[in-house]
Each structure stands twice: as C-alpha cells, then as structure tokens.
Amino acid sequence: MICSILLLITLTSCVSGPLVVDVTQSSYQAVENHNVTLEWTFKTTTDGSFKSISIFCEMFTDLTSFILFQLHKGVEVSESQNERFAGRVQFEEDVLREGRLRLHMSRLRTDDSGVYLCDVFTGHDEGSRKCHLNVTAERVRPKPERDPSPTGSPSQPESPGWIVLYCGLGLLVVVTLLGVCYYLCRKYSMIPSQPTALDPVSLSLELDPMVLVSQRSEVGGPKQRLKVSL
C-alpha cells in the first residue's frame, strides 16, 4: 500500500512538475523615451498551440506593484493592465507557440525601472522568472558656450573679409574728416579782412600840424593856403 502511494506521488510529480521558465537577460539597461524588449522562454507541450497558455506579468517597485501583461488561455486581457502601461506594451503572438514570451515596451520612462516577474501556466505546469529593468534619464546635449557680445548676441570669430571691410570704412571716415577740415580752412582764408577804422589821432599826426597847402587847380587858379587848426 505504501509502495503504491509512493509510486503515485512519483508519477504525479513527473506529469505535473514545475515549468522551467528562463529569461534572455537578467538585467536590462535602457534610456528614457526609447524602447526595450523583455523576453522569457519556457518549454511548451501544446503542439504549436497556445490556447492553453496563461501568463501573468507584474512590475514591482519598492512601494507597490503594477500589472504589466495578462494572457488567459491564449487571449490577452487588456482590461487588467495598469493604465501606466496602456498602449506601451505589445507581445508577439507567433513566437509564443515556440515557448517564447516577448514583450515590447515603448516610450520608456524613468519610473519604469524595477523588477519584472512573469508567471507562465501550461495546463498543470507553472513556472516564473524575474528580470530587472533600469531606465536612465535622457541626456541633454549642452549647447556650446560662447562669449556674449556687447549687443547680447553670441560673438563669432571675424573672417578676413569683415576685417578688410572694417578697415575700409575707417579709412573712408578719416578721408572725409580731412576733406571737411581742408574745405573749412580754404573757406575762411578767402574771406576779405574788414578795413580798420581810422584813428583821428593818427590822422592828425600824418597831416602838417600847421598848414596844408593845396595845389593849384587844373584851371590854373592861384595857389591857396588852407589853414587847418588842430
């Protein structure tokens, strides 16, 4: 009797033993806003059909857990999926017949980092395996630093063409100023000087202090003396 019970237990363990589930990678590294594919493998005995396969996948963090994916007898149960994964998780139906579970996650976020555990049921067999996913923030490329110009815009190295233009403009300004100065000098040098007023004292000294003699007129008149008293 005891031998029969032991034999029954042995046969039962052989028929309904634990399902061996494995992962392609035990740890995944991804970047924010990128995509990643999580993959589990298991041994199937369904002869190419997955109607008897049920899968339940969860994502665990330090505080709580979220339902990632659920498949009940070959039919996806999207209603049970947590809203944070809605529209971002897809599975490949064809490879499931080969004993491979592939979940494609898109538009990754940093809070997607955590432990992912999938339980696989095939009839009476069951097995599970977990993997880790770490999503890092997307790096922003720093803009090249430029010394600000006096106008506030970034300064740029001056090309030889600009240097020649600046020199030409400076030379034109100098020539213009010289021309204006020359014109003003010529203009003021051509203005006639005003006659100075006659000083009565000087005039009196030039005349004879006693008598001015007038010459004889053209008609032959006699000489006349003109006495001028000062």
MOTAVEN-V691222 format. One record per residue. N is the residue number from 1. RES is the residue in one letter. SS is DSSP state (~ for helix, > for strand, _ for the rest). Layout:
N;RES;SS  N;RES;SS
This chain:
1;M;_  2;I;~  3;C;~  4;S;~  5;I;~  6;L;~  7;L;~  8;L;~  9;I;~  10;T;~  11;L;~  12;T;~  13;S;~  14;C;~  15;V;~  16;S;_  17;G;_  18;P;_  19;L;_  20;V;_  21;V;>  22;D;>  23;V;>  24;T;_  25;Q;_  26;S;_  27;S;>  28;Y;>  29;Q;>  30;A;>  31;V;>  32;E;_  33;N;_  34;H;_  35;N;_  36;V;>  37;T;>  38;L;>  39;E;>  40;W;>  41;T;>  42;F;>  43;K;_  44;T;_  45;T;_  46;T;_  47;D;_  48;G;_  49;S;_  50;F;_  51;K;_  52;S;_  53;I;>  54;S;>  55;I;>  56;F;>  57;C;>  58;E;>  59;M;>  60;F;>  61;T;_  62;D;_  63;L;_  64;T;_  65;S;>  66;F;>  67;I;>  68;L;>  69;F;>  70;Q;>  71;L;>  72;H;>  73;K;_  74;G;_  75;V;>  76;E;>  77;V;_  78;S;~  79;E;~  80;S;~  81;Q;_  82;N;_  83;E;~  84;R;~  85;F;~  86;A;_  87;G;_  88;R;_  89;V;>  90;Q;>  91;F;>  92;E;_  93;E;~  94;D;~  95;V;~  96;L;~  97;R;_  98;E;_  99;G;_  100;R;>  101;L;>  102;R;>  103;L;>  104;H;>  105;M;>  106;S;_  107;R;_  108;L;_  109;R;_  110;T;~  111;D;~  112;D;~  113;S;_  114;G;>  115;V;>  116;Y;>  117;L;>  118;C;>  119;D;>  120;V;>  121;F;>  122;T;>  123;G;_  124;H;_  125;D;>  126;E;>  127;G;>  128;S;>  129;R;>  130;K;>  131;C;>  132;H;>  133;L;>  134;N;>  135;V;>  136;T;>  137;A;_  138;E;_  139;R;_  140;V;_  141;R;_  142;P;_  143;K;_  144;P;_  145;E;_  146;R;_  147;D;_  148;P;>  149;S;_  150;P;_  151;T;_  152;G;_  153;S;_  154;P;>  155;S;_  156;Q;_  157;P;_  158;E;_  159;S;_  160;P;~  161;G;~  162;W;~  163;I;~  164;V;~  165;L;~  166;Y;~  167;C;~  168;G;~  169;L;~  170;G;~  171;L;~  172;L;~  173;V;~  174;V;~  175;V;~  176;T;~  177;L;~  178;L;~  179;G;~  180;V;~  181;C;~  182;Y;~  183;Y;~  184;L;~  185;C;~  186;R;~  187;K;~  188;Y;~  189;S;~  190;M;_  191;I;_  192;P;_  193;S;_  194;Q;_  195;P;_  196;T;_  197;A;_  198;L;_  199;D;_  200;P;~  201;V;~  202;S;~  203;L;~  204;S;~  205;L;~  206;E;~  207;L;_  208;D;_  209;P;_  210;M;_  211;V;>  212;L;>  213;V;>  214;S;>  215;Q;_  216;R;_  217;S;_  218;E;_  219;V;_  220;G;_  221;G;_  222;P;_  223;K;_  224;Q;>  225;R;>  226;L;>  227;K;>  228;V;_  229;S;_  230;L;_
